[in-house]
Amino acid sequence: MTDAKEGGADRATALFSSVGAVHHAGAADGVLGALLAIAAAQPQGRAGVRLHRVPDLTALLSAGVIHGVATHYLGERARPVRALLFDKSPAANWSLAWHQDRTVAVRARHDVPGYGPWTRKQGILHVEPPFAVIEAMVTLRIHLDDVPDDNAPLLIAPGSHRLGRIAEPAIADVVARHGCRTCRARAGDIWAYATPILHASAAATGARRRRVVQVDYAADPLAAPLEWLGV
C-alpha cells in the first residue's frame, strides 16, 4: 500500500521513509485544468520540455495543493527548484532504463568543490552536486493523463532511495534485490518520490498521451555562490 489516503499523514510519512514513494490520489484535481492549459502552450511533439519562467506555473507550484504535498515531506521551506513536462505519445515514445536522478539546475556556473561534472540541457545549466543534496530533495510527478499499465507508468525499486549513490554496474543487482513496483495513476494524481530512488519506465503500448509535470523540491540552499535555478 502506497496511497496517502489509506492511513493518513503519519502513514504517508512512514511509507515515504521506507518505500520512497507515496501516491496522493486526486491531489491535483482542482488545478488540473490550469496545468493542462500550461502544457498545451508548450512546444508540441517533444519528449520533454524544461519549464522555466512559464506564466502561472510558479504560483501553482509554490502555494496551494501541490506545494502542500511537498511541504508534508520537506517542511514549510520547500520550494520548487526544477520543473519538466514529459509528453509520451504515439509520435514521441521512449523507454527509460533504471537510474537515479543526479543533477540539479542552477542559475550560473561557479566551480565549488564537490559539484561536477557540468552539463547544459535545453540551454539550462545543470551540475551534479554532492549526493547529500539529492537525498534531501523530493520529486513530485503530477499526472495530466490516466496512466494504466499500457501507458508507461513509472517503475520504482522500493527502498533504493536509502542506499546512497548507486554505482551503475550495481543497479541491476539492486533492482533484483529490492523488486519493482508499478506507479499507476489517474489524471489529477500526484506521486511523491524520494529524489534518489531508482526508477525506470517502458515505452507506452497504447495510443494515448501520457503527460506528466515533474517538479523537484528542495528546502536548503546550494553551496554559495551557487543558486537553484527555480521555476
Sequence and secondary structure as in RCSB ss.txt:
>XXXX:A:sequence
MTDAKEGGADRATALFSSVGAVHHAGAADGVLGALLAIAAAQPQGRAGVRLHRVPDLTALLSAGVIHGVATHYLG
ERARPVRALLFDKSPAANWSLAWHQDRTVAVRARHDVPGYGPWTRKQGILHVEPPFAVIEAMVTLRIHLDDVPDD
NAPLLIAPGSHRLGRIAEPAIADVVARHGCRTCRARAGDIWAYATPILHASAAATGARRRRVVQVDYAADPLAAP
LEWLGV
>XXXX:A:secstr
  BTTTTHHHHHHHHHHHTSEEEETTTTGGGHHHHHHHHHTS TT SEEE  S TTHHHHHHSHHHHHHHHHHH 
TT EEEEEEEEEEBTTB   EEEE    EEBSS    TT   EEEETTEEEE   HHHHHT EEEEEESS B GG
G  EEE TTGGGS S  GGGHHHHHHHH  EEE B TT EEEEETT  EEE    SSS EEEEEEEEESS  STT
  B   
